[in-house]
């Protein structure tokens, strides 16, 4: 029989410290939703998964907005009321961006079905 059966088990090592939060994290979160500027946090803050998610989310939102804008532009040739549809789309995009920025800076995520799932997969 082994002699160390009654020996106490050493405690497990302490968990590693969390990754340090960047001093410019708030700026990076805001940049994540300012159009093409989302590439700055996406390319510079590789160690912060939350900033990465918000940067991808902002880029997917921008892509969806641009696709809808082009779709409305094409539809305007058929319907002829481009300006009347473009303004509500732009205002809706602005409201969503403001909600995303305020949630991101307070440590939350503004989840939009479809868009947020796509951002999580990228």
N, CA, C and O atoms as CSV, one atom per row, in Angstrom:
chain,resi,resn,atom,element,x,y,z
A,1,UNK,N,N,0.845,-1.185,0.000
A,1,UNK,CA,C,0.000,0.000,0.000
A,1,UNK,C,C,0.883,1.238,0.000
A,1,UNK,O,O,1.914,1.279,0.670
A,2,UNK,N,N,0.472,2.236,-0.751
A,2,UNK,CA,C,1.250,3.475,-0.784
A,2,UNK,C,C,1.198,4.170,0.565
A,2,UNK,O,O,0.195,4.106,1.276
A,3,UNK,N,N,2.278,4.823,0.900
A,3,UNK,CA,C,2.377,5.481,2.194
A,3,UNK,C,C,1.724,6.859,2.211
A,3,UNK,O,O,1.488,7.389,3.297
A,4,UNK,N,N,1.419,7.468,1.061
A,4,UNK,CA,C,0.891,8.832,1.042
A,4,UNK,C,C,-0.631,8.893,0.983
A,4,UNK,O,O,-1.183,9.921,0.591
A,5,UNK,N,N,-1.322,7.825,1.359
A,5,UNK,CA,C,-2.784,7.820,1.324
A,5,UNK,C,C,-3.343,8.815,2.329
A,5,UNK,O,O,-4.321,9.496,2.020
A,6,UNK,N,N,-2.787,8.924,3.470
A,6,UNK,CA,C,-3.302,9.828,4.493
A,6,UNK,C,C,-2.757,11.238,4.380
A,6,UNK,O,O,-3.137,12.110,5.162
A,7,UNK,N,N,-1.872,11.480,3.417
A,7,UNK,CA,C,-1.277,12.814,3.276
A,7,UNK,C,C,-2.316,13.792,2.736
A,7,UNK,O,O,-3.135,13.429,1.892
A,8,UNK,N,N,-2.282,15.038,3.225
A,8,UNK,CA,C,-3.256,16.021,2.735
A,8,UNK,C,C,-2.976,16.379,1.265
A,8,UNK,O,O,-1.829,16.415,0.819
A,9,UNK,N,N,-4.047,16.637,0.548
A,9,UNK,CA,C,-3.947,17.016,-0.865
A,9,UNK,C,C,-3.641,18.510,-0.932
A,9,UNK,O,O,-4.316,19.304,-0.277
A,10,UNK,N,N,-2.645,18.901,-1.705
A,10,UNK,CA,C,-2.336,20.337,-1.785
A,10,UNK,C,C,-3.480,21.091,-2.477
A,10,UNK,O,O,-4.145,20.543,-3.356
A,11,UNK,N,N,-3.699,22.323,-2.085
A,11,UNK,CA,C,-4.796,23.089,-2.702
A,11,UNK,C,C,-4.477,23.375,-4.176
A,11,UNK,O,O,-3.311,23.443,-4.566
A,12,UNK,N,N,-5.525,23.539,-4.982
A,12,UNK,CA,C,-5.284,23.835,-6.404
A,12,UNK,C,C,-4.667,25.227,-6.546
A,12,UNK,O,O,-4.838,26.082,-5.678
A,13,UNK,N,N,-3.964,25.439,-7.626
A,13,UNK,CA,C,-3.356,26.763,-7.813
A,13,UNK,C,C,-4.444,27.826,-7.986
A,13,UNK,O,O,-5.542,27.522,-8.451
A,14,UNK,N,N,-4.143,29.054,-7.617
A,14,UNK,CA,C,-5.149,30.107,-7.767
A,14,UNK,C,C,-5.436,30.356,-9.249
A,14,UNK,O,O,-4.573,30.135,-10.098
A,15,UNK,N,N,-6.662,30.820,-9.556
A,15,UNK,CA,C,-6.991,31.084,-10.959
A,15,UNK,C,C,-6.139,32.231,-11.494
A,15,UNK,O,O,-5.714,33.103,-10.736
A,16,UNK,N,N,-5.896,32.224,-12.786
A,16,UNK,CA,C,-5.085,33.309,-13.341
A,16,UNK,C,C,-5.828,34.635,-13.217
A,16,UNK,O,O,-7.058,34.659,-13.249
A,17,UNK,N,N,-5.105,35.718,-13.078
A,17,UNK,CA,C,-5.781,37.011,-12.965
A,17,UNK,C,C,-6.484,37.349,-14.273
A,17,UNK,O,O,-6.024,36.952,-15.343
A,18,UNK,N,N,-7.596,38.079,-14.196
A,18,UNK,CA,C,-8.293,38.436,-15.423
A,18,UNK,C,C,-7.413,39.334,-16.289
A,18,UNK,O,O,-6.525,40.031,-15.798
A,19,UNK,N,N,-7.685,39.294,-17.576
A,19,UNK,CA,C,-6.914,40.129,-18.501
A,19,UNK,C,C,-7.119,41.599,-18.148
A,19,UNK,O,O,-8.241,42.013,-17.857
A,20,UNK,N,N,-6.072,42.376,-18.171
A,20,UNK,CA,C,-6.226,43.784,-17.824
A,20,UNK,C,C,-7.105,44.497,-18.842
A,20,UNK,O,O,-7.003,44.274,-20.048
A,21,UNK,N,N,-7.968,45.358,-18.323
A,21,UNK,CA,C,-8.860,46.120,-19.175
A,21,UNK,C,C,-8.108,47.337,-19.683
A,21,UNK,O,O,-7.444,48.044,-18.925
A,22,UNK,N,N,-8.226,47.562,-20.970
A,22,UNK,CA,C,-7.518,48.665,-21.598
A,22,UNK,C,C,-8.018,49.995,-21.042
A,22,UNK,O,O,-9.198,50.136,-20.722
A,23,UNK,N,N,-7.126,50.959,-20.928
A,23,UNK,CA,C,-7.502,52.271,-20.405
A,23,UNK,C,C,-8.387,53.026,-21.376
A,23,UNK,O,O,-9.093,53.956,-20.983
A,24,UNK,N,N,-8.355,52.636,-22.636
A,24,UNK,CA,C,-9.181,53.317,-23.631
A,24,UNK,C,C,-10.350,52.435,-24.084
A,24,UNK,O,O,-10.799,52.537,-25.226
A,25,UNK,N,N,-10.831,51.586,-23.206
A,25,UNK,CA,C,-11.899,50.647,-23.554
A,25,UNK,C,C,-13.185,51.363,-23.941
A,25,UNK,O,O,-13.850,50.964,-24.897
A,26,UNK,N,N,-13.544,52.416,-23.210
A,26,UNK,CA,C,-14.775,53.144,-23.516
A,26,UNK,C,C,-14.689,53.769,-24.905
A,26,UNK,O,O,-15.654,53.727,-25.669
A,27,UNK,N,N,-13.553,54.339,-25.226
A,27,UNK,CA,C,-13.373,54.935,-26.560
A,27,UNK,C,C,-13.516,53.863,-27.630
A,27,UNK,O,O,-14.150,54.093,-28.660
A,28,UNK,N,N,-12.934,52.702,-27.394
A,28,UNK,CA,C,-13.012,51.618,-28.360
A,28,UNK,C,C,-14.439,51.108,-28.526
A,28,UNK,O,O,-14.847,50.748,-29.630
A,29,UNK,N,N,-15.205,51.076,-27.425
A,29,UNK,CA,C,-16.597,50.649,-27.511
A,29,UNK,C,C,-17.420,51.640,-28.326
A,29,UNK,O,O,-18.281,51.236,-29.107
A,30,UNK,N,N,-17.164,52.926,-28.151
A,30,UNK,CA,C,-17.888,53.936,-28.928
A,30,UNK,C,C,-17.484,53.845,-30.402
A,30,UNK,O,O,-18.344,53.906,-31.281
A,31,UNK,N,N,-16.196,53.702,-30.678
A,31,UNK,CA,C,-15.734,53.585,-32.062
A,31,UNK,C,C,-16.330,52.363,-32.758
A,31,UNK,O,O,-16.474,52.346,-33.980
A,32,UNK,N,N,-16.673,51.350,-31.979
A,32,UNK,CA,C,-17.230,50.126,-32.551
A,32,UNK,C,C,-18.528,50.376,-33.313
A,32,UNK,O,O,-18.894,49.591,-34.187
A,33,UNK,N,N,-19.211,51.443,-32.995
A,33,UNK,CA,C,-20.495,51.714,-33.630
A,33,UNK,C,C,-20.480,52.949,-34.518
A,33,UNK,O,O,-21.540,53.437,-34.911
A,34,UNK,N,N,-19.304,53.459,-34.837
A,34,UNK,CA,C,-19.214,54.643,-35.691
A,34,UNK,C,C,-18.753,54.265,-37.099
A,34,UNK,O,O,-17.727,54.742,-37.585
A,35,UNK,N,N,-19.527,53.408,-37.732
A,35,UNK,CA,C,-19.277,53.043,-39.122
A,35,UNK,C,C,-17.976,52.294,-39.313
A,35,UNK,O,O,-17.663,51.362,-38.573
A,36,UNK,N,N,-17.226,52.712,-40.312
A,36,UNK,CA,C,-15.984,52.042,-40.678
A,36,UNK,C,C,-14.918,52.181,-39.594
A,36,UNK,O,O,-13.935,51.440,-39.593
A,37,UNK,N,N,-15.105,53.128,-38.669
A,37,UNK,CA,C,-14.160,53.280,-37.554
A,37,UNK,C,C,-14.152,52.066,-36.635
A,37,UNK,O,O,-13.271,51.940,-35.785
A,38,UNK,N,N,-15.125,51.171,-36.796
A,38,UNK,CA,C,-15.158,49.936,-36.004
A,38,UNK,C,C,-13.956,49.045,-36.305
A,38,UNK,O,O,-13.638,48.141,-35.532
A,39,UNK,N,N,-13.294,49.300,-37.421
A,39,UNK,CA,C,-12.092,48.521,-37.733
A,39,UNK,C,C,-10.960,48.819,-36.756
A,39,UNK,O,O,-10.104,47.964,-36.529
A,40,UNK,N,N,-10.942,50.009,-36.178
A,40,UNK,CA,C,-9.871,50.364,-35.229
A,40,UNK,C,C,-9.903,49.452,-34.009
A,40,UNK,O,O,-8.887,48.824,-33.711
A,41,UNK,N,N,-11.038,49.345,-33.277
A,41,UNK,CA,C,-11.024,48.412,-32.140
A,41,UNK,C,C,-10.914,46.951,-32.562
A,41,UNK,O,O,-10.351,46.133,-31.834
A,42,UNK,N,N,-11.445,46.625,-33.728
A,42,UNK,CA,C,-11.375,45.244,-34.193
A,42,UNK,C,C,-9.932,44.813,-34.420
A,42,UNK,O,O,-9.575,43.667,-34.146
A,43,UNK,N,N,-9.106,45.720,-34.916
A,43,UNK,CA,C,-7.728,45.376,-35.229
A,43,UNK,C,C,-6.750,45.646,-34.084
A,43,UNK,O,O,-5.668,45.061,-34.059
A,44,UNK,N,N,-7.104,46.516,-33.140
A,44,UNK,CA,C,-6.157,46.876,-32.082
A,44,UNK,C,C,-6.425,46.190,-30.753
A,44,UNK,O,O,-5.480,45.916,-30.014
A,45,UNK,N,N,-7.657,45.908,-30.428
A,45,UNK,CA,C,-8.002,45.322,-29.120
A,45,UNK,C,C,-8.279,43.828,-29.246
A,45,UNK,O,O,-9.383,43.370,-28.954
A,46,UNK,N,N,-7.287,43.080,-29.675
A,46,UNK,CA,C,-7.447,41.642,-29.908
A,46,UNK,C,C,-7.633,40.846,-28.612
A,46,UNK,O,O,-8.185,39.746,-28.646
A,47,UNK,N,N,-7.185,41.376,-27.476
A,47,UNK,CA,C,-7.243,40.641,-26.213
A,47,UNK,C,C,-8.527,40.881,-25.434
A,47,UNK,O,O,-8.722,40.271,-24.382
A,48,UNK,N,N,-9.402,41.746,-25.916
A,48,UNK,CA,C,-10.637,42.057,-25.201
A,48,UNK,C,C,-11.820,41.509,-25.999
A,48,UNK,O,O,-12.232,42.121,-26.985
A,49,UNK,N,N,-12.371,40.361,-25.585
A,49,UNK,CA,C,-13.453,39.752,-26.365
A,49,UNK,C,C,-14.711,40.611,-26.415
A,49,UNK,O,O,-15.457,40.551,-27.392
A,50,UNK,N,N,-14.956,41.397,-25.394
A,50,UNK,CA,C,-16.153,42.250,-25.396
A,50,UNK,C,C,-16.027,43.361,-26.451
A,50,UNK,O,O,-16.979,43.630,-27.184
A,51,UNK,N,N,-14.881,43.991,-26.523
A,51,UNK,CA,C,-14.655,45.027,-27.537
A,51,UNK,C,C,-14.702,44.400,-28.926
A,51,UNK,O,O,-15.242,45.002,-29.854
A,52,UNK,N,N,-14.148,43.208,-29.083
A,52,UNK,CA,C,-14.182,42.522,-30.371
A,52,UNK,C,C,-15.622,42.259,-30.803
A,52,UNK,O,O,-15.969,42.468,-31.965
A,53,UNK,N,N,-16.465,41.799,-29.866
A,53,UNK,CA,C,-17.864,41.522,-30.202
A,53,UNK,C,C,-18.566,42.802,-30.634
A,53,UNK,O,O,-19.287,42.808,-31.632
A,54,UNK,N,N,-18.361,43.885,-29.890
A,54,UNK,CA,C,-19.031,45.135,-30.238
A,54,UNK,C,C,-18.525,45.673,-31.578
A,54,UNK,O,O,-19.310,46.233,-32.343
A,55,UNK,N,N,-17.261,45.517,-31.873
A,55,UNK,CA,C,-16.727,45.974,-33.163
A,55,UNK,C,C,-17.344,45.170,-34.307
A,55,UNK,O,O,-17.735,45.738,-35.327
A,56,UNK,N,N,-17.429,43.858,-34.140
A,56,UNK,CA,C,-18.069,43.037,-35.181
A,56,UNK,C,C,-19.544,43.376,-35.311
A,56,UNK,O,O,-20.083,43.419,-36.416
A,57,UNK,N,N,-20.196,43.618,-34.178
A,57,UNK,CA,C,-21.616,43.978,-34.177
A,57,UNK,C,C,-21.833,45.294,-34.924
A,57,UNK,O,O,-22.774,45.422,-35.708
A,58,UNK,N,N,-20.963,46.261,-34.676
A,58,UNK,CA,C,-21.075,47.544,-35.365
A,58,UNK,C,C,-20.861,47.405,-36.866
A,58,UNK,O,O,-21.548,48.061,-37.650
A,59,UNK,N,N,-19.922,46.564,-37.275
A,59,UNK,CA,C,-19.684,46.364,-38.705
A,59,UNK,C,C,-20.847,45.637,-39.379
A,59,UNK,O,O,-21.207,45.957,-40.512
A,60,UNK,N,N,-21.434,44.664,-38.687
A,60,UNK,CA,C,-22.594,43.962,-39.248
A,60,UNK,C,C,-23.784,44.916,-39.347
A,60,UNK,O,O,-24.527,44.878,-40.328
A,61,UNK,N,N,-23.969,45.770,-38.341
A,61,UNK,CA,C,-25.029,46.780,-38.407
A,61,UNK,C,C,-24.821,47.724,-39.593
A,61,UNK,O,O,-25.767,48.042,-40.313
A,62,UNK,N,N,-23.596,48.162,-39.787
A,62,UNK,CA,C,-23.289,49.035,-40.914
A,62,UNK,C,C,-23.589,48.328,-42.233
A,62,UNK,O,O,-24.177,48.920,-43.138
A,63,UNK,N,N,-23.190,47.074,-42.340
A,63,UNK,CA,C,-23.471,46.311,-43.550
A,63,UNK,C,C,-24.964,46.174,-43.818
A,63,UNK,O,O,-25.408,46.322,-44.956
A,64,UNK,N,N,-25.743,45.891,-42.770
A,64,UNK,CA,C,-27.195,45.774,-42.927
A,64,UNK,C,C,-27.801,47.104,-43.354
A,64,UNK,O,O,-28.691,47.141,-44.204
A,65,UNK,N,N,-27.319,48.199,-42.764
A,65,UNK,CA,C,-27.817,49.526,-43.134
A,65,UNK,C,C,-27.495,49.834,-44.596
A,65,UNK,O,O,-28.346,50.347,-45.323
A,66,UNK,N,N,-26.280,49.527,-45.026
A,66,UNK,CA,C,-25.905,49.798,-46.414
A,66,UNK,C,C,-26.710,48.949,-47.392
A,66,UNK,O,O,-27.093,49.429,-48.459
A,67,UNK,N,N,-26.967,47.699,-47.039
A,67,UNK,CA,C,-27.783,46.837,-47.900
A,67,UNK,C,C,-29.195,47.386,-48.014
A,67,UNK,O,O,-29.761,47.422,-49.107
A,68,UNK,N,N,-29.771,47.817,-46.887
A,68,UNK,CA,C,-31.113,48.403,-46.923
A,68,UNK,C,C,-31.129,49.707,-47.714
A,68,UNK,O,O,-32.092,49.981,-48.432
A,69,UNK,N,N,-30.084,50.509,-47.594
A,69,UNK,CA,C,-30.011,51.764,-48.339
A,69,UNK,C,C,-29.966,51.500,-49.838
A,69,UNK,O,O,-30.668,52.157,-50.607
A,70,UNK,N,N,-29.145,50.544,-50.257
A,70,UNK,CA,C,-29.074,50.206,-51.681
A,70,UNK,C,C,-30.409,49.639,-52.151
A,70,UNK,O,O,-30.865,49.956,-53.249
A,71,UNK,N,N,-31.031,48.811,-51.334
A,71,UNK,CA,C,-32.345,48.269,-51.692
A,71,UNK,C,C,-33.382,49.363,-51.861
A,71,UNK,O,O,-34.193,49.319,-52.786
A,72,UNK,N,N,-33.357,50.348,-50.968
A,72,UNK,CA,C,-34.293,51.471,-51.105
A,72,UNK,C,C,-33.977,52.312,-52.337
A,72,UNK,O,O,-34.883,52.827,-52.994
A,73,UNK,N,N,-32.692,52.449,-52.647
A,73,UNK,CA,C,-32.312,53.209,-53.828
A,73,UNK,C,C,-32.850,52.539,-55.086
A,73,UNK,O,O,-33.371,53.211,-55.976
A,74,UNK,N,N,-32.727,51.234,-55.161
A,74,UNK,CA,C,-33.245,50.493,-56.310
A,74,UNK,C,C,-34.773,50.581,-56.332
A,74,UNK,O,O,-35.367,50.781,-57.391
A,75,UNK,N,N,-35.401,50.434,-55.178
A,75,UNK,CA,C,-36.863,50.514,-55.108
A,75,UNK,C,C,-37.368,51.915,-55.443
A,75,UNK,O,O,-38.505,52.072,-55.890
A,76,UNK,N,N,-36.543,52.922,-55.234
A,76,UNK,CA,C,-36.993,54.292,-55.513
A,76,UNK,C,C,-37.235,54.508,-56.990
A,76,UNK,O,O,-38.056,55.345,-57.365
A,77,UNK,N,N,-36.532,53.766,-57.839
A,77,UNK,CA,C,-36.780,53.890,-59.274
A,77,UNK,C,C,-38.162,53.347,-59.634
A,77,UNK,O,O,-38.794,53.817,-60.580
A,78,UNK,N,N,-38.621,52.363,-58.878
A,78,UNK,CA,C,-39.934,51.778,-59.141
A,78,UNK,C,C,-41.028,52.619,-58.489
A,78,UNK,O,O,-42.043,52.928,-59.113
A,79,UNK,N,N,-40.808,52.985,-57.224
A,79,UNK,CA,C,-41.837,53.693,-56.459
A,79,UNK,C,C,-41.727,55.201,-56.639
A,79,UNK,O,O,-42.739,55.886,-56.783
A,80,UNK,N,N,-40.522,55.713,-56.631
A,80,UNK,CA,C,-40.305,57.136,-56.814
A,80,UNK,C,C,-40.362,57.959,-55.546
A,80,UNK,O,O,-40.514,59.178,-55.615
A,81,UNK,N,N,-40.244,57.316,-54.366
A,81,UNK,CA,C,-40.304,58.073,-53.103
A,81,UNK,C,C,-39.091,57.761,-52.238
A,81,UNK,O,O,-39.226,57.460,-51.052
A,82,UNK,N,N,-37.924,57.831,-52.828
A,82,UNK,CA,C,-36.681,57.471,-52.134
A,82,UNK,C,C,-36.479,58.292,-50.870
A,82,UNK,O,O,-36.201,57.723,-49.814
A,83,UNK,N,N,-36.608,59.592,-50.944
A,83,UNK,CA,C,-36.361,60.462,-49.799
A,83,UNK,C,C,-37.287,60.185,-48.635
A,83,UNK,O,O,-36.885,60.286,-47.476
A,84,UNK,N,N,-38.516,59.840,-48.938
A,84,UNK,CA,C,-39.480,59.589,-47.872
A,84,UNK,C,C,-39.166,58.304,-47.114
A,84,UNK,O,O,-39.505,58.183,-45.937
A,85,UNK,N,N,-38.525,57.352,-47.771
A,85,UNK,CA,C,-38.175,56.108,-47.101
A,85,UNK,C,C,-36.780,56.159,-46.491
A,85,UNK,O,O,-36.507,55.482,-45.500
A,86,UNK,N,N,-35.907,56.952,-47.073
A,86,UNK,CA,C,-34.526,57.025,-46.607
A,86,UNK,C,C,-34.420,57.685,-45.238
A,86,UNK,O,O,-33.623,57.251,-44.407
A,87,UNK,N,N,-35.202,58.714,-44.994
A,87,UNK,CA,C,-35.125,59.442,-43.722
A,87,UNK,C,C,-35.518,58.555,-42.543
A,87,UNK,O,O,-34.785,58.535,-41.554
A,88,UNK,N,N,-36.632,57.820,-42.586
A,88,UNK,CA,C,-36.940,56.927,-41.450
A,88,UNK,C,C,-35.890,55.830,-41.251
A,88,UNK,O,O,-35.594,55.446,-40.119
A,89,UNK,N,N,-35.330,55.331,-42.356
A,89,UNK,CA,C,-34.288,54.312,-42.231
A,89,UNK,C,C,-33.072,54.889,-41.522
A,89,UNK,O,O,-32.523,54.256,-40.620
A,90,UNK,N,N,-32.648,56.075,-41.918
A,90,UNK,CA,C,-31.489,56.711,-41.292
A,90,UNK,C,C,-31.766,57.003,-39.815
A,90,UNK,O,O,-30.903,56.765,-38.969
A,91,UNK,N,N,-32.958,57.516,-39.495
A,91,UNK,CA,C,-33.291,57.795,-38.092
A,91,UNK,C,C,-33.327,56.516,-37.267
A,91,UNK,O,O,-32.861,56.506,-36.128
A,92,UNK,N,N,-33.869,55.442,-37.820
A,92,UNK,CA,C,-33.881,54.157,-37.123
A,92,UNK,C,C,-32.475,53.644,-36.866
A,92,UNK,O,O,-32.180,53.141,-35.782
A,93,UNK,N,N,-31.605,53.772,-37.868
A,93,UNK,CA,C,-30.213,53.360,-37.706
A,93,UNK,C,C,-29.537,54.190,-36.621
A,93,UNK,O,O,-28.794,53.653,-35.800
A,94,UNK,N,N,-29.788,55.484,-36.614
A,94,UNK,CA,C,-29.202,56.366,-35.601
A,94,UNK,C,C,-29.660,55.984,-34.192
A,94,UNK,O,O,-28.853,55.974,-33.262
A,95,UNK,N,N,-30.939,55.673,-34.028
A,95,UNK,CA,C,-31.470,55.271,-32.719
A,95,UNK,C,C,-30.824,53.962,-32.266
A,95,UNK,O,O,-30.445,53.827,-31.102
A,96,UNK,N,N,-30.696,53.002,-33.178
A,96,UNK,CA,C,-30.085,51.716,-32.827
A,96,UNK,C,C,-28.624,51.912,-32.435
A,96,UNK,O,O,-28.157,51.294,-31.478
A,97,UNK,N,N,-27.901,52.758,-33.155
A,97,UNK,CA,C,-26.497,53.016,-32.842
A,97,UNK,C,C,-26.369,53.662,-31.460
A,97,UNK,O,O,-25.490,53.292,-30.681
A,98,UNK,N,N,-27.234,54.617,-31.157
A,98,UNK,CA,C,-27.194,55.272,-29.838
A,98,UNK,C,C,-27.489,54.259,-28.738
A,98,UNK,O,O,-26.825,54.265,-27.701
A,99,UNK,N,N,-28.476,53.389,-28.950
A,99,UNK,CA,C,-28.785,52.351,-27.958
A,99,UNK,C,C,-27.609,51.391,-27.781
A,99,UNK,O,O,-27.296,50.985,-26.661
A,100,UNK,N,N,-26.969,51.034,-28.877
A,100,UNK,CA,C,-25.818,50.132,-28.800
A,100,UNK,C,C,-24.664,50.772,-28.041
A,100,UNK,O,O,-24.021,50.115,-27.223
A,101,UNK,N,N,-24.397,52.043,-28.302
A,101,UNK,CA,C,-23.290,52.733,-27.616
A,101,UNK,C,C,-23.577,52.852,-26.130
A,101,UNK,O,O,-22.700,52.579,-25.310
A,102,UNK,N,N,-24.798,53.256,-25.765
A,102,UNK,CA,C,-25.111,53.418,-24.336
A,102,UNK,C,C,-25.065,52.080,-23.605
A,102,UNK,O,O,-24.595,52.010,-22.469
A,103,UNK,N,N,-25.548,51.017,-24.248
A,103,UNK,CA,C,-25.476,49.699,-23.614
A,103,UNK,C,C,-24.040,49.217,-23.509
A,103,UNK,O,O,-23.653,48.657,-22.483
A,104,UNK,N,N,-23.246,49.422,-24.547
A,104,UNK,CA,C,-21.850,48.955,-24.535
A,104,UNK,C,C,-21.052,49.654,-23.446
A,104,UNK,O,O,-20.268,49.009,-22.750
A,105,UNK,N,N,-21.237,50.953,-23.287
A,105,UNK,CA,C,-20.470,51.676,-22.278
A,105,UNK,C,C,-20.923,51.352,-20.859
A,105,UNK,O,O,-20.194,51.611,-19.901
A,106,UNK,N,N,-22.118,50.790,-20.718
A,106,UNK,CA,C,-22.570,50.382,-19.385
A,106,UNK,C,C,-22.358,48.886,-19.141
A,106,UNK,O,O,-22.826,48.350,-18.137
A,107,UNK,N,N,-21.656,48.215,-20.052
A,107,UNK,CA,C,-21.304,46.813,-19.841
A,107,UNK,C,C,-22.333,45.820,-20.322
A,107,UNK,O,O,-22.261,44.646,-19.959
A,108,UNK,N,N,-23.295,46.248,-21.133
A,108,UNK,CA,C,-24.340,45.358,-21.642
A,108,UNK,C,C,-24.215,45.229,-23.155
A,108,UNK,O,O,-23.396,45.894,-23.790
A,109,UNK,N,N,-25.039,44.369,-23.707
A,109,UNK,CA,C,-25.116,44.205,-25.155
A,109,UNK,C,C,-26.540,44.476,-25.607
A,109,UNK,O,O,-27.492,43.993,-24.995
A,110,UNK,N,N,-26.688,45.246,-26.673
A,110,UNK,CA,C,-27.998,45.468,-27.287
A,110,UNK,C,C,-28.140,44.419,-28.383
A,110,UNK,O,O,-27.556,44.546,-29.459
A,111,UNK,N,N,-28.916,43.392,-28.099
A,111,UNK,CA,C,-29.014,42.248,-28.993
A,111,UNK,C,C,-30.127,42.478,-30.006
A,111,UNK,O,O,-31.266,42.767,-29.642
A,112,UNK,N,N,-29.782,42.346,-31.277
A,112,UNK,CA,C,-30.729,42.467,-32.377
A,112,UNK,C,C,-30.793,41.100,-33.050
A,112,UNK,O,O,-29.778,40.608,-33.545
A,113,UNK,N,N,-31.977,40.477,-33.076
A,113,UNK,CA,C,-32.073,39.135,-33.664
A,113,UNK,C,C,-31.516,39.109,-35.086
A,113,UNK,O,O,-31.779,40.009,-35.883
A,114,UNK,N,N,-30.762,38.091,-35.385
A,114,UNK,CA,C,-30.170,37.931,-36.704
A,114,UNK,C,C,-28.827,38.632,-36.812
A,114,UNK,O,O,-27.819,38.003,-37.133
A,115,UNK,N,N,-28.809,39.918,-36.550
A,115,UNK,CA,C,-27.580,40.702,-36.676
A,115,UNK,C,C,-26.595,40.336,-35.569
A,115,UNK,O,O,-25.406,40.157,-35.829
A,116,UNK,N,N,-27.085,40.226,-34.346
A,116,UNK,CA,C,-26.193,39.900,-33.231
A,116,UNK,C,C,-25.664,38.471,-33.341
A,116,UNK,O,O,-24.517,38.199,-32.986
A,117,UNK,N,N,-26.517,37.551,-33.839
A,117,UNK,CA,C,-26.042,36.178,-34.026
A,117,UNK,C,C,-24.949,36.130,-35.081
A,117,UNK,O,O,-23.961,35.414,-34.921
A,118,UNK,N,N,-25.122,36.889,-36.159
A,118,UNK,CA,C,-24.109,36.933,-37.203
A,118,UNK,C,C,-22.805,37.523,-36.694
A,118,UNK,O,O,-21.725,37.045,-37.042
A,119,UNK,N,N,-22.900,38.565,-35.867
A,119,UNK,CA,C,-21.706,39.183,-35.288
A,119,UNK,C,C,-20.990,38.203,-34.364
A,119,UNK,O,O,-19.760,38.202,-34.298
A,120,UNK,N,N,-21.744,37.368,-33.651
A,120,UNK,CA,C,-21.132,36.391,-32.756
A,120,UNK,C,C,-20.421,35.274,-33.506
A,120,UNK,O,O,-19.487,34.673,-32.976
A,121,UNK,N,N,-20.851,34.987,-34.736
A,121,UNK,CA,C,-20.239,33.912,-35.514
A,121,UNK,C,C,-18.980,34.352,-36.239
A,121,UNK,O,O,-18.140,33.521,-36.584
A,122,UNK,N,N,-18.841,35.650,-36.474
A,122,UNK,CA,C,-17.676,36.138,-37.236
A,122,UNK,C,C,-16.417,36.099,-36.416
A,122,UNK,O,O,-15.351,36.473,-36.904
